[in-house]
C-alpha cells in the first residue's frame, strides 16, 4: 500500500510564476509585480555585542535602542545598551542561596514576547509562569498564560506570538493528544497488541491559532494552519498473525505558516498557492492575491536527494528514540515500518512553503518569509538564508539575503539582529536592512 505524497496536480512552471488563484477566494494576481525585485544582501553591520552568547533564540529592541536578549543556552536574560556593549543581567541560573536580586532562569528554555509598549513577557514553560518585565528591565509582576497549560507551545513558537487588536495573546495550539501516563512493563505480546490498537498520538492535518485573554482566560480560535500529517495504519498478517504499524511520511507536504504583525494583524500564509489570509486588528477578514514567486523545478537528482535526506533524518530520530524508550514503547517502535514514496511521486516544483520555514513580522509590519527552506537548503550550515519581504497588502516588496552562516533572531527599526558562530560561542550583531 502506498499513498501519494502530493495529492494534487503538478505545479505549473515558468521562470516567473504567479500562483494559481484557486483557494484565494477568486482574487486576481494582476496587481503583483511582473518582475521579481532583485535579491539584496544584508552586509552593513552596525554593532556587535561585546560578549559572546551560548544560544540566542530571541532579541527585542526597545524604543530607546536598548535590546533584550534571551540566551537559553546560557540560561540568561540580559539587557544590552544600544551599542550592544554594556550588559545588565535580568535573569540567570545562579542558585537561590547565592542570589541577591533578580529572578531565576529555569532549566528549560524560556521565551520572550513583545507586550504592550516596551513591556516584555518572559514565558517559563516549566512552572507555567509568565513574568511581566517593564522597559527598565524590572520584573513588575508574575501571571500565567491565558490557559496555563499552553505555556509550552507559546514558548516553543514565541517568535511568531503577539497581541491582536484587542490585546489578546495570539499563539499556536500544540494539537497533541493527552500524554500517556505510563504503566508497568508488559510482555512483547501485549505491547504488540497495543501497537495495533492504540496509536499513541493522533495525526493532525491542521492546528488552531488561538487568541487568549489574560484577565479572563477566555480562548477562541482565530483560524487554522495546515501542517504536515504523517499517515499511520495498523497492518496484520492474517487473523492471528503478527501485526505492525505502517507509517507513510511526506517529505514535501503542503503546509501553511503564520505570524502576528505589530499592529495586531494575524497573517496566515497559505502554502497551497502562496497567498495570505489576514485577520485585521478590528477582527475583520480579508485575503490578498497570490504572491509573485520564482518556482524552482525539481530535477530527478534533487528529488532523490530530498528523499535520502528525509530518510536519514528519520532514521537518526528513530535510533535516538529507541535508545531512550522503555520496553513497551520500544516494542511499538520495533513494530513500526516506514513506507517511503518513490522519487517520481514528489512534486515537479519546490513548494513555496516547506515544513520548518521561518516566517516573522518585522518592526514595520512586513512579513519576512524564508525561501529555499530546509529540504531545499544545502547541507552546508553556512548556506545563506533568503527571505521574501511582503507588506500588509500582500505584495512582494523586497527580497533580502542574510550573510552566510547567519541566523535571524530579531528585528528593530530598520535593522535586523543576526547570530553566527564564533570562536567563543555565538556572536550577536545588528545589521542595517538595505
Beta strands, then each sheet from edge to edge (+ up, - down):
strand 1: 17-18
strand 2: 39-41
strand 3: 45-48
strand 4: 58-61
strand 5: 67-71
strand 6: 76-80
strand 7: 87-92
strand 8: 103-104
strand 9: 111-114
strand 10: 120-124
strand 11: 129-133
strand 12: 139-143
strand 13: 162-163
strand 14: 169-172
strand 15: 206-212
strand 16: 219-226
strand 17: 231-236
strand 18: 243-248
strand 19: 257-260
strand 20: 266-270
strand 21: 275-279
strand 22: 285-288
strand 23: 292-293
strand 24: 336-338
strand 25: 359-361
strand 26: 367-371
strand 27: 386-390
strand 28: 396-401
strand 29: 407-412
strand 30: 415-422
strand 31: 425-432
sheet 1: 1+ 23-
sheet 2: 2+ 28+ 27- 26+ 25-
sheet 3: 3+ 31- 30+ 29- 4- 5+ 6- 7+ 8+
sheet 4: 9+ 10- 11+ 12-
sheet 5: 13+ 14- 15+ 16-
sheet 6: 17+ 18- 24-
sheet 7: 19+ 20- 21+ 22-
end
